[in-house]
Amino acid sequence: MRLAICLMLFSLPLLSLAAPAPYYKWLSRVDGQVTCQQTSPGPGWELLDGSTYRDLRCTQPIQRSEQPGVTGFRSRG
């Protein structure tokens, strides 16, 4: 019981490190409309340019240094 409580208390600060998912521009293959969403709107949509944005209108790009990396991997660039 004490171990479970200690683990829970030590894991709480990790929640504050989480960042919101970035937004992407998606292009419709049917009519060429562009939308800004965090995930694919569904079949018939493709990622427009791979750039990431911090807002729902895709007007504020996220700088490359702000993007979280994957632990254990180094950038080749």
PDB file of N, H, CA, C and O in Angstrom:
ATOM      1  N   MET A   1       0.830  -1.192   0.000  1.00  0.00           N
ATOM      2  CA  MET A   1       0.000   0.000   0.000  1.00  0.00           C
ATOM      3  C   MET A   1       0.879   1.261   0.000  1.00  0.00           C
ATOM      4  O   MET A   1       0.653   2.185  -0.782  1.00  0.00           O
ATOM      5  N   ARG A   2       1.872   1.284   0.880  1.00  0.00           N
ATOM      6  H   ARG A   2       2.055   0.534   1.516  1.00  0.00           H
ATOM      7  CA  ARG A   2       2.757   2.451   0.937  1.00  0.00           C
ATOM      8  C   ARG A   2       3.538   2.610  -0.363  1.00  0.00           C
ATOM      9  O   ARG A   2       3.764   3.724  -0.836  1.00  0.00           O
ATOM     10  N   LEU A   3       3.945   1.480  -0.930  1.00  0.00           N
ATOM     11  H   LEU A   3       3.762   0.575  -0.546  1.00  0.00           H
ATOM     12  CA  LEU A   3       4.688   1.523  -2.185  1.00  0.00           C
ATOM     13  C   LEU A   3       3.836   2.127  -3.297  1.00  0.00           C
ATOM     14  O   LEU A   3       4.325   2.930  -4.091  1.00  0.00           O
ATOM     15  N   ALA A   4       2.577   1.748  -3.351  1.00  0.00           N
ATOM     16  H   ALA A   4       2.180   1.096  -2.706  1.00  0.00           H
ATOM     17  CA  ALA A   4       1.678   2.283  -4.375  1.00  0.00           C
ATOM     18  C   ALA A   4       1.495   3.790  -4.213  1.00  0.00           C
ATOM     19  O   ALA A   4       1.489   4.530  -5.197  1.00  0.00           O
ATOM     20  N   ILE A   5       1.348   4.231  -2.989  1.00  0.00           N
ATOM     21  H   ILE A   5       1.352   3.630  -2.190  1.00  0.00           H
ATOM     22  CA  ILE A   5       1.184   5.668  -2.731  1.00  0.00           C
ATOM     23  C   ILE A   5       2.457   6.421  -3.102  1.00  0.00           C
ATOM     24  O   ILE A   5       2.392   7.489  -3.711  1.00  0.00           O
ATOM     25  N   CYS A   6       3.608   5.872  -2.738  1.00  0.00           N
ATOM     26  H   CYS A   6       3.661   5.005  -2.243  1.00  0.00           H
ATOM     27  CA  CYS A   6       4.880   6.522  -3.079  1.00  0.00           C
ATOM     28  C   CYS A   6       5.073   6.603  -4.588  1.00  0.00           C
ATOM     29  O   CYS A   6       5.494   7.637  -5.107  1.00  0.00           O
ATOM     30  N   LEU A   7       4.770   5.526  -5.289  1.00  0.00           N
ATOM     31  H   LEU A   7       4.428   4.686  -4.867  1.00  0.00           H
ATOM     32  CA  LEU A   7       4.900   5.543  -6.747  1.00  0.00           C
ATOM     33  C   LEU A   7       3.975   6.577  -7.374  1.00  0.00           C
ATOM     34  O   LEU A   7       4.357   7.270  -8.317  1.00  0.00           O
ATOM     35  N   MET A   8       2.760   6.677  -6.849  1.00  0.00           N
ATOM     36  H   MET A   8       2.450   6.113  -6.083  1.00  0.00           H
ATOM     37  CA  MET A   8       1.813   7.647  -7.378  1.00  0.00           C
ATOM     38  C   MET A   8       2.312   9.079  -7.134  1.00  0.00           C
ATOM     39  O   MET A   8       2.231   9.926  -8.023  1.00  0.00           O
ATOM     40  N   LEU A   9       2.820   9.340  -5.944  1.00  0.00           N
ATOM     41  H   LEU A   9       2.886   8.652  -5.222  1.00  0.00           H
ATOM     42  CA  LEU A   9       3.309  10.680  -5.630  1.00  0.00           C
ATOM     43  C   LEU A   9       4.524  11.058  -6.471  1.00  0.00           C
ATOM     44  O   LEU A   9       4.662  12.212  -6.879  1.00  0.00           O
ATOM     45  N   PHE A  10       5.405  10.095  -6.733  1.00  0.00           N
ATOM     46  H   PHE A  10       5.294   9.158  -6.403  1.00  0.00           H
ATOM     47  CA  PHE A  10       6.590  10.383  -7.538  1.00  0.00           C
ATOM     48  C   PHE A  10       6.269  10.510  -9.022  1.00  0.00           C
ATOM     49  O   PHE A  10       7.032  11.130  -9.763  1.00  0.00           O
ATOM     50  N   SER A  11       5.163   9.939  -9.468  1.00  0.00           N
ATOM     51  H   SER A  11       4.543   9.435  -8.866  1.00  0.00           H
ATOM     52  CA  SER A  11       4.809  10.030 -10.889  1.00  0.00           C
ATOM     53  C   SER A  11       4.019  11.297 -11.212  1.00  0.00           C
ATOM     54  O   SER A  11       3.904  11.654 -12.385  1.00  0.00           O
ATOM     55  N   LEU A  12       3.478  11.980 -10.224  1.00  0.00           N
ATOM     56  H   LEU A  12       3.572  11.690  -9.272  1.00  0.00           H
ATOM     57  CA  LEU A  12       2.703  13.198 -10.483  1.00  0.00           C
ATOM     58  C   LEU A  12       3.498  14.294 -11.188  1.00  0.00           C
ATOM     59  O   LEU A  12       2.955  14.921 -12.098  1.00  0.00           O
ATOM     60  N   PRO A  13       4.753  14.561 -10.822  1.00  0.00           N
ATOM     61  CA  PRO A  13       5.501  15.609 -11.534  1.00  0.00           C
ATOM     62  C   PRO A  13       5.701  15.305 -13.019  1.00  0.00           C
ATOM     63  O   PRO A  13       5.869  16.228 -13.815  1.00  0.00           O
ATOM     64  N   LEU A  14       5.687  14.041 -13.400  1.00  0.00           N
ATOM     65  H   LEU A  14       5.550  13.291 -12.753  1.00  0.00           H
ATOM     66  CA  LEU A  14       5.852  13.698 -14.811  1.00  0.00           C
ATOM     67  C   LEU A  14       4.692  14.207 -15.656  1.00  0.00           C
ATOM     68  O   LEU A  14       4.866  14.482 -16.844  1.00  0.00           O
ATOM     69  N   LEU A  15       3.512  14.337 -15.057  1.00  0.00           N
ATOM     70  H   LEU A  15       3.371  14.114 -14.093  1.00  0.00           H
ATOM     71  CA  LEU A  15       2.361  14.835 -15.800  1.00  0.00           C
ATOM     72  C   LEU A  15       2.552  16.287 -16.233  1.00  0.00           C
ATOM     73  O   LEU A  15       2.018  16.703 -17.261  1.00  0.00           O
ATOM     74  N   SER A  16       3.301  17.048 -15.462  1.00  0.00           N
ATOM     75  H   SER A  16       3.734  16.709 -14.627  1.00  0.00           H
ATOM     76  CA  SER A  16       3.504  18.455 -15.804  1.00  0.00           C
ATOM     77  C   SER A  16       4.451  18.631 -16.985  1.00  0.00           C
ATOM     78  O   SER A  16       4.534  19.725 -17.543  1.00  0.00           O
ATOM     79  N   LEU A  17       5.164  17.585 -17.377  1.00  0.00           N
ATOM     80  H   LEU A  17       5.097  16.696 -16.924  1.00  0.00           H
ATOM     81  CA  LEU A  17       6.084  17.661 -18.507  1.00  0.00           C
ATOM     82  C   LEU A  17       5.390  17.431 -19.846  1.00  0.00           C
ATOM     83  O   LEU A  17       5.994  17.645 -20.897  1.00  0.00           O
ATOM     84  N   ALA A  18       4.159  17.008 -19.820  1.00  0.00           N
ATOM     85  H   ALA A  18       3.669  16.834 -18.966  1.00  0.00           H
ATOM     86  CA  ALA A  18       3.436  16.701 -21.054  1.00  0.00           C
ATOM     87  C   ALA A  18       3.111  17.981 -21.813  1.00  0.00           C
ATOM     88  O   ALA A  18       2.783  19.006 -21.215  1.00  0.00           O
ATOM     89  N   ALA A  19       3.204  17.910 -23.126  1.00  0.00           N
ATOM     90  H   ALA A  19       3.470  17.077 -23.612  1.00  0.00           H
ATOM     91  CA  ALA A  19       2.870  19.046 -23.985  1.00  0.00           C
ATOM     92  C   ALA A  19       1.704  18.649 -24.885  1.00  0.00           C
ATOM     93  O   ALA A  19       1.515  17.465 -25.163  1.00  0.00           O
ATOM     94  N   PRO A  20       0.924  19.623 -25.339  1.00  0.00           N
ATOM     95  CA  PRO A  20      -0.175  19.288 -26.243  1.00  0.00           C
ATOM     96  C   PRO A  20       0.353  18.784 -27.582  1.00  0.00           C
ATOM     97  O   PRO A  20       1.455  19.138 -28.003  1.00  0.00           O
ATOM     98  N   ALA A  21      -0.432  17.972 -28.228  1.00  0.00           N
ATOM     99  H   ALA A  21      -1.327  17.685 -27.886  1.00  0.00           H
ATOM    100  CA  ALA A  21      -0.044  17.444 -29.540  1.00  0.00           C
ATOM    101  C   ALA A  21      -0.019  18.577 -30.564  1.00  0.00           C
ATOM    102  O   ALA A  21      -0.859  19.475 -30.503  1.00  0.00           O
ATOM    103  N   PRO A  22       0.919  18.552 -31.495  1.00  0.00           N
ATOM    104  CA  PRO A  22       0.981  19.601 -32.516  1.00  0.00           C
ATOM    105  C   PRO A  22      -0.132  19.449 -33.546  1.00  0.00           C
ATOM    106  O   PRO A  22      -0.713  18.374 -33.697  1.00  0.00           O
ATOM    107  N   TYR A  23      -0.415  20.531 -34.244  1.00  0.00           N
ATOM    108  H   TYR A  23       0.057  21.404 -34.121  1.00  0.00           H
ATOM    109  CA  TYR A  23      -1.399  20.532 -35.326  1.00  0.00           C
ATOM    110  C   TYR A  23      -0.673  20.417 -36.659  1.00  0.00           C
ATOM    111  O   TYR A  23       0.475  20.840 -36.791  1.00  0.00           O
ATOM    112  N   TYR A  24      -1.353  19.842 -37.643  1.00  0.00           N
ATOM    113  H   TYR A  24      -2.286  19.499 -37.536  1.00  0.00           H
ATOM    114  CA  TYR A  24      -0.804  19.677 -38.990  1.00  0.00           C
ATOM    115  C   TYR A  24      -1.822  20.171 -40.007  1.00  0.00           C
ATOM    116  O   TYR A  24      -3.024  20.182 -39.741  1.00  0.00           O
ATOM    117  N   LYS A  25      -1.333  20.581 -41.177  1.00  0.00           N
ATOM    118  H   LYS A  25      -0.356  20.573 -41.394  1.00  0.00           H
ATOM    119  CA  LYS A  25      -2.225  20.942 -42.282  1.00  0.00           C
ATOM    120  C   LYS A  25      -2.507  19.690 -43.099  1.00  0.00           C
ATOM    121  O   LYS A  25      -1.590  18.955 -43.465  1.00  0.00           O
ATOM    122  N   TRP A  26      -3.795  19.453 -43.384  1.00  0.00           N
ATOM    123  H   TRP A  26      -4.540  20.050 -43.086  1.00  0.00           H
ATOM    124  CA  TRP A  26      -4.225  18.295 -44.158  1.00  0.00           C
ATOM    125  C   TRP A  26      -4.905  18.763 -45.433  1.00  0.00           C
ATOM    126  O   TRP A  26      -5.685  19.715 -45.407  1.00  0.00           O
ATOM    127  N   LEU A  27      -4.616  18.104 -46.549  1.00  0.00           N
ATOM    128  H   LEU A  27      -3.981  17.331 -46.570  1.00  0.00           H
ATOM    129  CA  LEU A  27      -5.144  18.463 -47.864  1.00  0.00           C
ATOM    130  C   LEU A  27      -6.112  17.386 -48.335  1.00  0.00           C
ATOM    131  O   LEU A  27      -5.793  16.197 -48.304  1.00  0.00           O
ATOM    132  N   SER A  28      -7.303  17.811 -48.775  1.00  0.00           N
ATOM    133  H   SER A  28      -7.562  18.776 -48.800  1.00  0.00           H
ATOM    134  CA  SER A  28      -8.291  16.876 -49.307  1.00  0.00           C
ATOM    135  C   SER A  28      -7.898  16.468 -50.719  1.00  0.00           C
ATOM    136  O   SER A  28      -7.588  17.321 -51.551  1.00  0.00           O
ATOM    137  N   ARG A  29      -7.910  15.170 -50.991  1.00  0.00           N
ATOM    138  H   ARG A  29      -8.162  14.477 -50.315  1.00  0.00           H
ATOM    139  CA  ARG A  29      -7.621  14.685 -52.344  1.00  0.00           C
ATOM    140  C   ARG A  29      -8.824  14.875 -53.259  1.00  0.00           C
ATOM    141  O   ARG A  29      -8.683  14.812 -54.480  1.00  0.00           O
ATOM    142  N   VAL A  30      -9.994  15.103 -52.693  1.00  0.00           N
ATOM    143  H   VAL A  30     -10.108  15.154 -51.701  1.00  0.00           H
ATOM    144  CA  VAL A  30     -11.217  15.236 -53.484  1.00  0.00           C
ATOM    145  C   VAL A  30     -11.365  16.637 -54.059  1.00  0.00           C
ATOM    146  O   VAL A  30     -11.523  16.793 -55.270  1.00  0.00           O
ATOM    147  N   ASP A  31     -11.317  17.665 -53.203  1.00  0.00           N
ATOM    148  H   ASP A  31     -11.189  17.538 -52.219  1.00  0.00           H
ATOM    149  CA  ASP A  31     -11.578  19.024 -53.683  1.00  0.00           C
ATOM    150  C   ASP A  31     -10.490  20.032 -53.338  1.00  0.00           C
ATOM    151  O   ASP A  31     -10.660  21.221 -53.609  1.00  0.00           O
ATOM    152  N   GLY A  32      -9.385  19.604 -52.753  1.00  0.00           N
ATOM    153  H   GLY A  32      -9.246  18.638 -52.532  1.00  0.00           H
ATOM    154  CA  GLY A  32      -8.271  20.506 -52.490  1.00  0.00           C
ATOM    155  C   GLY A  32      -8.421  21.387 -51.268  1.00  0.00           C
ATOM    156  O   GLY A  32      -7.599  22.281 -51.064  1.00  0.00           O
ATOM    157  N   GLN A  33      -9.443  21.171 -50.443  1.00  0.00           N
ATOM    158  H   GLN A  33     -10.111  20.445 -50.609  1.00  0.00           H
ATOM    159  CA  GLN A  33      -9.599  21.970 -49.232  1.00  0.00           C
ATOM    160  C   GLN A  33      -8.479  21.643 -48.246  1.00  0.00           C
ATOM    161  O   GLN A  33      -7.966  20.524 -48.218  1.00  0.00           O
ATOM    162  N   VAL A  34      -8.112  22.634 -47.442  1.00  0.00           N
ATOM    163  H   VAL A  34      -8.530  23.542 -47.465  1.00  0.00           H
ATOM    164  CA  VAL A  34      -7.063  22.461 -46.430  1.00  0.00           C
ATOM    165  C   VAL A  34      -7.691  22.637 -45.057  1.00  0.00           C
ATOM    166  O   VAL A  34      -8.466  23.567 -44.834  1.00  0.00           O
ATOM    167  N   THR A  35      -7.351  21.740 -44.137  1.00  0.00           N
ATOM    168  H   THR A  35      -6.721  20.985 -44.317  1.00  0.00           H
ATOM    169  CA  THR A  35      -7.827  21.844 -42.762  1.00  0.00           C
ATOM    170  C   THR A  35      -6.635  21.702 -41.817  1.00  0.00           C
ATOM    171  O   THR A  35      -5.593  21.165 -42.193  1.00  0.00           O
ATOM    172  N   CYS A  36      -6.796  22.180 -40.613  1.00  0.00           N
ATOM    173  H   CYS A  36      -7.643  22.617 -40.307  1.00  0.00           H
ATOM    174  CA  CYS A  36      -5.736  22.112 -39.611  1.00  0.00           C
ATOM    175  C   CYS A  36      -6.241  21.263 -38.448  1.00  0.00           C
ATOM    176  O   CYS A  36      -7.164  21.661 -37.737  1.00  0.00           O
ATOM    177  N   GLN A  37      -5.632  20.090 -38.257  1.00  0.00           N
ATOM    178  H   GLN A  37      -4.883  19.766 -38.835  1.00  0.00           H
ATOM    179  CA  GLN A  37      -6.050  19.182 -37.193  1.00  0.00           C
ATOM    180  C   GLN A  37      -4.844  18.452 -36.624  1.00  0.00           C
ATOM    181  O   GLN A  37      -3.775  18.418 -37.232  1.00  0.00           O
ATOM    182  N   GLN A  38      -5.037  17.868 -35.440  1.00  0.00           N
ATOM    183  H   GLN A  38      -5.906  17.896 -34.945  1.00  0.00           H
ATOM    184  CA  GLN A  38      -3.951  17.129 -34.800  1.00  0.00           C
ATOM    185  C   GLN A  38      -3.790  15.733 -35.394  1.00  0.00           C
ATOM    186  O   GLN A  38      -2.685  15.193 -35.412  1.00  0.00           O
ATOM    187  N   THR A  39      -4.868  15.154 -35.871  1.00  0.00           N
ATOM    188  H   THR A  39      -5.766  15.593 -35.856  1.00  0.00           H
ATOM    189  CA  THR A  39      -4.825  13.821 -36.468  1.00  0.00           C
ATOM    190  C   THR A  39      -5.491  13.860 -37.832  1.00  0.00           C
ATOM    191  O   THR A  39      -6.172  14.829 -38.167  1.00  0.00           O
ATOM    192  N   SER A  40      -5.299  12.822 -38.610  1.00  0.00           N
ATOM    193  H   SER A  40      -4.746  12.035 -38.338  1.00  0.00           H
ATOM    194  CA  SER A  40      -5.875  12.763 -39.948  1.00  0.00           C
ATOM    195  C   SER A  40      -7.398  12.809 -39.885  1.00  0.00           C
ATOM    196  O   SER A  40      -7.999  12.115 -39.065  1.00  0.00           O
ATOM    197  N   PRO A  41      -8.036  13.622 -40.743  1.00  0.00           N
ATOM    198  CA  PRO A  41      -9.495  13.668 -40.783  1.00  0.00           C
ATOM    199  C   PRO A  41     -10.110  12.373 -41.309  1.00  0.00           C
ATOM    200  O   PRO A  41     -11.311  12.156 -41.147  1.00  0.00           O
ATOM    201  N   GLY A  42      -9.317  11.520 -41.929  1.00  0.00           N
ATOM    202  H   GLY A  42      -8.342  11.696 -42.061  1.00  0.00           H
ATOM    203  CA  GLY A  42      -9.830  10.245 -42.416  1.00  0.00           C
ATOM    204  C   GLY A  42      -9.295   9.930 -43.789  1.00  0.00           C
ATOM    205  O   GLY A  42      -8.371  10.586 -44.271  1.00  0.00           O
ATOM    206  N   PRO A  43      -9.885   8.906 -44.436  1.00  0.00           N
ATOM    207  CA  PRO A  43      -9.434   8.555 -45.777  1.00  0.00           C
ATOM    208  C   PRO A  43      -9.716   9.697 -46.749  1.00  0.00           C
ATOM    209  O   PRO A  43     -10.715  10.401 -46.605  1.00  0.00           O
ATOM    210  N   GLY A  44      -8.865   9.877 -47.710  1.00  0.00           N
ATOM    211  H   GLY A  44      -8.054   9.305 -47.827  1.00  0.00           H
ATOM    212  CA  GLY A  44      -9.052  10.960 -48.669  1.00  0.00           C
ATOM    213  C   GLY A  44      -8.312  12.230 -48.292  1.00  0.00           C
ATOM    214  O   GLY A  44      -8.395  13.229 -49.005  1.00  0.00           O
ATOM    215  N   TRP A  45      -7.593  12.206 -47.187  1.00  0.00           N
ATOM    216  H   TRP A  45      -7.525  11.394 -46.607  1.00  0.00           H
ATOM    217  CA  TRP A  45      -6.822  13.368 -46.745  1.00  0.00           C
ATOM    218  C   TRP A  45      -5.357  12.980 -46.664  1.00  0.00           C
ATOM    219  O   TRP A  45      -5.025  11.866 -46.258  1.00  0.00           O
ATOM    220  N   GLU A  46      -4.478  13.900 -47.051  1.00  0.00           N
ATOM    221  H   GLU A  46      -4.748  14.805 -47.381  1.00  0.00           H
ATOM    222  CA  GLU A  46      -3.044  13.646 -46.946  1.00  0.00           C
ATOM    223  C   GLU A  46      -2.365  14.827 -46.265  1.00  0.00           C
ATOM    224  O   GLU A  46      -2.838  15.961 -46.338  1.00  0.00           O
ATOM    225  N   LEU A  47      -1.264  14.545 -45.610  1.00  0.00           N
ATOM    226  H   LEU A  47      -0.880  13.624 -45.551  1.00  0.00           H
ATOM    227  CA  LEU A  47      -0.496  15.570 -44.916  1.00  0.00           C
ATOM    228  C   LEU A  47       0.033  16.559 -45.942  1.00  0.00           C
ATOM    229  O   LEU A  47       0.679  16.164 -46.913  1.00  0.00           O
ATOM    230  N   LEU A  48      -0.237  17.840 -45.733  1.00  0.00           N
ATOM    231  H   LEU A  48      -0.762  18.160 -44.945  1.00  0.00           H
ATOM    232  CA  LEU A  48       0.115  18.848 -46.734  1.00  0.00           C
ATOM    233  C   LEU A  48       1.610  19.100 -46.795  1.00  0.00           C
ATOM    234  O   LEU A  48       2.207  18.985 -47.865  1.00  0.00           O
ATOM    235  N   ASP A  49       2.229  19.441 -45.676  1.00  0.00           N
ATOM    236  H   ASP A  49       1.744  19.534 -44.807  1.00  0.00           H
ATOM    237  CA  ASP A  49       3.651  19.793 -45.744  1.00  0.00           C
ATOM    238  C   ASP A  49       4.465  19.313 -44.545  1.00  0.00           C
ATOM    239  O   ASP A  49       5.627  19.706 -44.443  1.00  0.00           O
ATOM    240  N   GLY A  50       3.971  18.535 -43.678  1.00  0.00           N
ATOM    241  H   GLY A  50       3.027  18.216 -43.761  1.00  0.00           H
ATOM    242  CA  GLY A  50       4.760  17.999 -42.569  1.00  0.00           C
ATOM    243  C   GLY A  50       5.177  19.003 -41.512  1.00  0.00           C
ATOM    244  O   GLY A  50       5.765  18.610 -40.505  1.00  0.00           O
ATOM    245  N   SER A  51       4.894  20.295 -41.705  1.00  0.00           N
ATOM    246  H   SER A  51       4.416  20.614 -42.523  1.00  0.00           H
ATOM    247  CA  SER A  51       5.219  21.300 -40.689  1.00  0.00           C
ATOM    248  C   SER A  51       4.270  21.141 -39.507  1.00  0.00           C
ATOM    249  O   SER A  51       3.122  20.730 -39.672  1.00  0.00           O
ATOM    250  N   THR A  52       4.757  21.470 -38.320  1.00  0.00           N
ATOM    251  H   THR A  52       5.690  21.805 -38.186  1.00  0.00           H
ATOM    252  CA  THR A  52       3.925  21.391 -37.125  1.00  0.00           C
ATOM    253  C   THR A  52       3.576  22.794 -36.649  1.00  0.00           C
ATOM    254  O   THR A  52       4.358  23.733 -36.796  1.00  0.00           O
ATOM    255  N   TYR A  53       2.380  22.914 -36.076  1.00  0.00           N
ATOM    256  H   TYR A  53       1.744  22.152 -35.957  1.00  0.00           H
ATOM    257  CA  TYR A  53       1.871  24.206 -35.610  1.00  0.00           C
ATOM    258  C   TYR A  53       1.348  24.061 -34.193  1.00  0.00           C
ATOM    259  O   TYR A  53       0.944  22.976 -33.774  1.00  0.00           O
ATOM    260  N   ARG A  54       1.361  25.176 -33.453  1.00  0.00           N
ATOM    261  H   ARG A  54       1.689  26.057 -33.794  1.00  0.00           H
ATOM    262  CA  ARG A  54       0.912  25.148 -32.072  1.00  0.00           C
ATOM    263  C   ARG A  54      -0.540  25.581 -31.904  1.00  0.00           C
ATOM    264  O   ARG A  54      -1.091  25.420 -30.815  1.00  0.00           O
ATOM    265  N   ASP A  55      -1.189  26.129 -32.948  1.00  0.00           N
ATOM    266  H   ASP A  55      -0.741  26.260 -33.833  1.00  0.00           H
ATOM    267  CA  ASP A  55      -2.554  26.619 -32.810  1.00  0.00           C
ATOM    268  C   ASP A  55      -3.491  25.965 -33.825  1.00  0.00           C
ATOM    269  O   ASP A  55      -3.050  25.355 -34.799  1.00  0.00           O
ATOM    270  N   LEU A  56      -4.790  26.105 -33.574  1.00  0.00           N
ATOM    271  H   LEU A  56      -5.148  26.600 -32.783  1.00  0.00           H
ATOM    272  CA  LEU A  56      -5.819  25.448 -34.375  1.00  0.00           C
ATOM    273  C   LEU A  56      -5.923  25.992 -35.794  1.00  0.00           C
ATOM    274  O   LEU A  56      -6.440  25.303 -36.674  1.00  0.00           O
ATOM    275  N   ARG A  57      -5.449  27.202 -36.038  1.00  0.00           N
ATOM    276  H   ARG A  57      -5.030  27.762 -35.324  1.00  0.00           H
ATOM    277  CA  ARG A  57      -5.499  27.779 -37.394  1.00  0.00           C
ATOM    278  C   ARG A  57      -4.228  27.516 -38.193  1.00  0.00           C
ATOM    279  O   ARG A  57      -4.123  27.924 -39.350  1.00  0.00           O
ATOM    280  N   CYS A  58      -3.284  26.851 -37.594  1.00  0.00           N
ATOM    281  H   CYS A  58      -3.369  26.520 -36.655  1.00  0.00           H
ATOM    282  CA  CYS A  58      -1.993  26.571 -38.232  1.00  0.00           C
ATOM    283  C   CYS A  58      -1.295  27.855 -38.678  1.00  0.00           C
ATOM    284  O   CYS A  58      -0.796  27.943 -39.800  1.00  0.00           O
ATOM    285  N   THR A  59      -1.267  28.855 -37.783  1.00  0.00           N
ATOM    286  H   THR A  59      -1.673  28.783 -36.872  1.00  0.00           H
ATOM    287  CA  THR A  59      -0.598  30.117 -38.091  1.00  0.00           C
ATOM    288  C   THR A  59       0.691  30.299 -37.283  1.00  0.00           C
ATOM    289  O   THR A  59       1.525  31.131 -37.638  1.00  0.00           O
ATOM    290  N   GLN A  60       0.864  29.531 -36.200  1.00  0.00           N
ATOM    291  H   GLN A  60       0.186  28.855 -35.911  1.00  0.00           H
ATOM    292  CA  GLN A  60       2.051  29.660 -35.357  1.00  0.00           C
ATOM    293  C   GLN A  60       2.887  28.385 -35.457  1.00  0.00           C
ATOM    294  O   GLN A  60       2.617  27.413 -34.751  1.00  0.00           O
ATOM    295  N   PRO A  61       3.896  28.378 -36.327  1.00  0.00           N
ATOM    296  CA  PRO A  61       4.710  27.166 -36.464  1.00  0.00           C
ATOM    297  C   PRO A  61       5.523  26.889 -35.203  1.00  0.00           C
ATOM    298  O   PRO A  61       5.928  27.806 -34.487  1.00  0.00           O
ATOM    299  N   ILE A  62       5.747  25.624 -34.955  1.00  0.00           N
ATOM    300  H   ILE A  62       5.418  24.879 -35.536  1.00  0.00           H
ATOM    301  CA  ILE A  62       6.597  25.209 -33.839  1.00  0.00           C
ATOM    302  C   ILE A  62       8.019  25.142 -34.369  1.00  0.00           C
ATOM    303  O   ILE A  62       8.283  24.509 -35.391  1.00  0.00           O
ATOM    304  N   GLN A  63       8.929  25.797 -33.668  1.00  0.00           N
ATOM    305  H   GLN A  63       8.714  26.311 -32.837  1.00  0.00           H
ATOM    306  CA  GLN A  63      10.331  25.768 -34.068  1.00  0.00           C
ATOM    307  C   GLN A  63      10.884  24.367 -33.872  1.00  0.00           C
ATOM    308  O   GLN A  63      10.445  23.647 -32.975  1.00  0.00           O
ATOM    309  N   ARG A  64      11.822  23.983 -34.685  1.00  0.00           N
ATOM    310  H   ARG A  64      12.178  24.568 -35.413  1.00  0.00           H
ATOM    311  CA  ARG A  64      12.394  22.635 -34.621  1.00  0.00           C
ATOM    312  C   ARG A  64      12.971  22.329 -33.237  1.00  0.00           C
ATOM    313  O   ARG A  64      12.898  21.189 -32.780  1.00  0.00           O
ATOM    314  N   SER A  65      13.537  23.323 -32.569  1.00  0.00           N
ATOM    315  H   SER A  65      13.596  24.249 -32.940  1.00  0.00           H
ATOM    316  CA  SER A  65      14.132  23.097 -31.251  1.00  0.00           C
ATOM    317  C   SER A  65      13.071  22.872 -30.174  1.00  0.00           C
ATOM    318  O   SER A  65      13.382  22.347 -29.105  1.00  0.00           O
ATOM    319  N   GLU A  66      11.818  23.264 -30.442  1.00  0.00           N
ATOM    320  H   GLU A  66      11.566  23.690 -31.311  1.00  0.00           H
ATOM    321  CA  GLU A  66      10.749  23.100 -29.463  1.00  0.00           C
ATOM    322  C   GLU A  66      10.080  21.740 -29.559  1.00  0.00           C
ATOM    323  O   GLU A  66       9.375  21.335 -28.634  1.00  0.00           O
ATOM    324  N   GLN A  67      10.285  21.030 -30.656  1.00  0.00           N
ATOM    325  H   GLN A  67      10.858  21.359 -31.407  1.00  0.00           H
ATOM    326  CA  GLN A  67       9.629  19.750 -30.851  1.00  0.00           C
ATOM    327  C   GLN A  67      10.284  18.706 -29.964  1.00  0.00           C
ATOM    328  O   GLN A  67      11.509  18.588 -29.938  1.00  0.00           O
ATOM    329  N   PRO A  68       9.471  17.945 -29.237  1.00  0.00           N
ATOM    330  CA  PRO A  68      10.051  16.929 -28.364  1.00  0.00           C
ATOM    331  C   PRO A  68      10.688  15.818 -29.173  1.00  0.00           C
ATOM    332  O   PRO A  68      10.157  15.407 -30.205  1.00  0.00           O
ATOM    333  N   GLY A  69      11.827  15.333 -28.703  1.00  0.00           N
ATOM    334  H   GLY A  69      12.258  15.667 -27.865  1.00  0.00           H
ATOM    335  CA  GLY A  69      12.507  14.235 -29.379  1.00  0.00           C
ATOM    336  C   GLY A  69      12.114  12.900 -28.772  1.00  0.00           C
ATOM    337  O   GLY A  69      11.444  12.842 -27.742  1.00  0.00           O
ATOM    338  N   VAL A  70      12.530  11.858 -29.409  1.00  0.00           N
ATOM    339  H   VAL A  70      13.074  11.905 -30.246  1.00  0.00           H
ATOM    340  CA  VAL A  70      12.285  10.522 -28.896  1.00  0.00           C
ATOM    341  C   VAL A  70      13.486  10.129 -28.049  1.00  0.00           C
ATOM    342  O   VAL A  70      14.627  10.220 -28.502  1.00  0.00           O
ATOM    343  N   THR A  71      13.236   9.699 -26.837  1.00  0.00           N
ATOM    344  H   THR A  71      12.309   9.625 -26.468  1.00  0.00           H
ATOM    345  CA  THR A  71      14.313   9.329 -25.931  1.00  0.00           C
ATOM    346  C   THR A  71      15.125   8.183 -26.517  1.00  0.00           C
ATOM    347  O   THR A  71      14.569   7.183 -26.970  1.00  0.00           O
ATOM    348  N   GLY A  72      16.428   8.334 -26.505  1.00  0.00           N
ATOM    349  H   GLY A  72      16.880   9.147 -26.138  1.00  0.00           H
ATOM    350  CA  GLY A  72      17.296   7.281 -26.990  1.00  0.00           C
ATOM    351  C   GLY A  72      17.742   7.455 -28.428  1.00  0.00           C
ATOM    352  O   GLY A  72      18.590   6.698 -28.901  1.00  0.00           O
ATOM    353  N   PHE A  73      17.197   8.429 -29.133  1.00  0.00           N
ATOM    354  H   PHE A  73      16.508   9.044 -28.749  1.00  0.00           H
ATOM    355  CA  PHE A  73      17.572   8.664 -30.522  1.00  0.00           C
ATOM    356  C   PHE A  73      18.163  10.053 -30.663  1.00  0.00           C
ATOM    357  O   PHE A  73      17.722  10.996 -30.006  1.00  0.00           O
ATOM    358  N   ARG A  74      19.158  10.174 -31.520  1.00  0.00           N
ATOM    359  H   ARG A  74      19.516   9.408 -32.054  1.00  0.00           H
ATOM    360  CA  ARG A  74      19.771  11.469 -31.784  1.00  0.00           C
ATOM    361  C   ARG A  74      19.390  11.940 -33.169  1.00  0.00           C
ATOM    362  O   ARG A  74      19.219  11.135 -34.085  1.00  0.00           O
ATOM    363  N   SER A  75      19.256  13.244 -33.319  1.00  0.00           N
ATOM    364  H   SER A  75      19.395  13.897 -32.575  1.00  0.00           H
ATOM    365  CA  SER A  75      18.952  13.823 -34.624  1.00  0.00           C
ATOM    366  C   SER A  75      20.160  13.692 -35.538  1.00  0.00           C
ATOM    367  O   SER A  75      21.299  13.824 -35.089  1.00  0.00           O
ATOM    368  N   ARG A  76      19.918  13.436 -36.812  1.00  0.00           N
ATOM    369  H   ARG A  76      18.993  13.329 -37.176  1.00  0.00           H
ATOM    370  CA  ARG A  76      21.014  13.324 -37.773  1.00  0.00           C
ATOM    371  C   ARG A  76      21.400  14.678 -38.345  1.00  0.00           C
ATOM    372  O   ARG A  76      22.427  14.797 -39.014  1.00  0.00           O
ATOM    373  N   GLY A  77      20.585  15.706 -38.091  1.00  0.00           N
ATOM    374  H   GLY A  77      19.750  15.610 -37.548  1.00  0.00           H
ATOM    375  CA  GLY A  77      20.808  17.012 -38.696  1.00  0.00           C
ATOM    376  C   GLY A  77      21.716  17.877 -37.982  1.00  0.00           C
ATOM    377  O   GLY A  77      21.968  19.001 -38.417  1.00  0.00           O
TER     378      GLY A  77
END
